[in-house]
Amino acid sequence: MNFRIFVLLISSSFGLLVAATDYMHRANFSVAALIFIAISVLSFVILLNLFERFVYKRIRNVYKLIHNLKLGKDLKDALGEQIADDPIANAEKEVRDWAKQKASEINTLKEQAQFRKEFLSNISHEFKTPLFATQGYIETLQDGLIDEDPDIAKNFLEKASRNLDRLSYLIQDLDEISKLESGIIALTIEKFDVVKLIKECMEDLEGKASGSNIQIKYKGKANHPIFVKADRKRIQQVLINLIDNSIKYGRRNGHTSISIYPLFEQILIEVTDDGLGIEEKNLPRVFERFYRTDKSRSREIGGSGLGLAIVKHIIEAHEQNVNVRSTEGIGTTFGFTLVPAKNV
């Protein structure tokens, strides 16, 4: 309600009260009517002046300050600028918006706190598992096993070495993702044939795939080059991580396929396996650091748990998109986009 209407109602009510009191004593309607009009007008003028001077003006100044500080102006400019709209209604809206914003910020902080808690728990577990295992093997060797049974001692040394390798990969990936998140690593954009790069990555992982009897196939014309503009080294890292992931979680005697789909202004690259797939509820979290859909199997397979998070950061650093879709019992497809060289 406009404050002038509010003042008018108050003054009219006061005038009516005085006029009614006078009428009860005099029983003269004309005099009572004149008193009503006079008292109402006088009360309206006085109250309006008081409201404007002591209430409305101050609320208006408070609103100006809130409004302009939100726009990033300094205190002097914020107090000096004029606001033409109804300050009471605007102040109410600003307070409501501020309350919604703070509620959203509080929810975000809670989510971040939960994420940090999970992250610290995960990283602690990731470090402790290979560290304690290595410590156990070395202590057993120190107790004399290396002289008593050289074959078992050699096996223990190999296991300790694998656990140390896992620690090394974990530290390297943590350093990598830290640099990616902070923007320390600058992209070196160049034009290159992504088909040729895919074939190189397939050759690099062919030995690992054969260990699980998994065939890696490129679904496209091998001799038909497709040029993109991106950081070749980083895209190679993305492809290696995705293909390696498909081998780890693919079905034995299965297949991994890499496909390219030219879009209107982008190139879509997909890596597909025919493994067990991922539950739908887990899909939104697969790119989180250390998130594993099957923790026991994942740690048995190895890896740092940071591969997909690194993939996400690299693709987003190129201002492109990465996605995943999966069906349990059928398989999983990871896809990402790149910019064709001709559109750059």
Summary of the structure (lengths in Angstrom):
residues: 344
radius of gyration: 35.9
end to end distance: 56.8
largest distance: 125.4
contacts: 969
relative contact order: 0.07
helix: 67%
strand: 13%
